[in-house]
Amino acid sequence: MSVRISAVFLVLALFGFPASADPSPVQPVTAVDLARYAGRWYEIASFPMFFQRQCLGDTTAEYALRPDGDISVRNRCRTEDGFDEATARAWAVEGSGNARLKVQFFWPFRGDYWVIGLDEQYRWAVVGHPERKYLWILSRTPVLSPEQLEAALASARAQGYDLGRLRYTAQGSK
């Protein structure tokens, strides 16, 4: 191997540039029925997030349809001192079949919330970010069956998410 080719590989390794092309863009599901999506979801697993650093477990998200057509969001988790809670407003991006949402916990900052995997019976959902920064595996129950969990993980894997970053959430702890 020539010195020039070796240097190129060294530079790629040092700076983390992949030798192959980027994975294809993240794609949300075709459509989400927001009335069916509303309600409580349990976090089964997620990529560790800065704003969840104090969470020890029992993490949930509740969504409710608002009279103005937007969605209210309430995230909750158990901490050393009890429970911590954050509220937000979300809205569907026009033309996305309600699968791409914008979520705003405080003005003027908003984030992308894309439903990238969804069980036909709405038993589980996979939510991600178009740049693969965030990922949540959600369930209507505190525990998913192994088959349902594998289906949810497969949908994230198919979208190019690095599941090595995934951390499982303790549910039902005291």
Salt bridges, closest charged atoms under 4 A:
ASP58 OD2 - ARG78 NE 2.65
GLU62 OE2 - ARG40 NH2 2.72
GLU62 OE2 - ARG74 NH2 2.68
ASP68 OD2 - ARG66 NH2 2.62
ASP70 OD2 - ARG89 NH1 2.59
GLU85 OE1 - ARG74 NH1 2.92
GLU85 OE1 - ARG76 NE 3.71
ASP112 OD1 - LYS102 NZ 2.62
ASP112 OD2 - HIS129 NE2 3.89
ASP119 OD2 - ARG123 NE 2.77
GLU131 OE1 - LYS133 NZ 3.44
GLU150 OE2 - ARG157 NH1 3.11
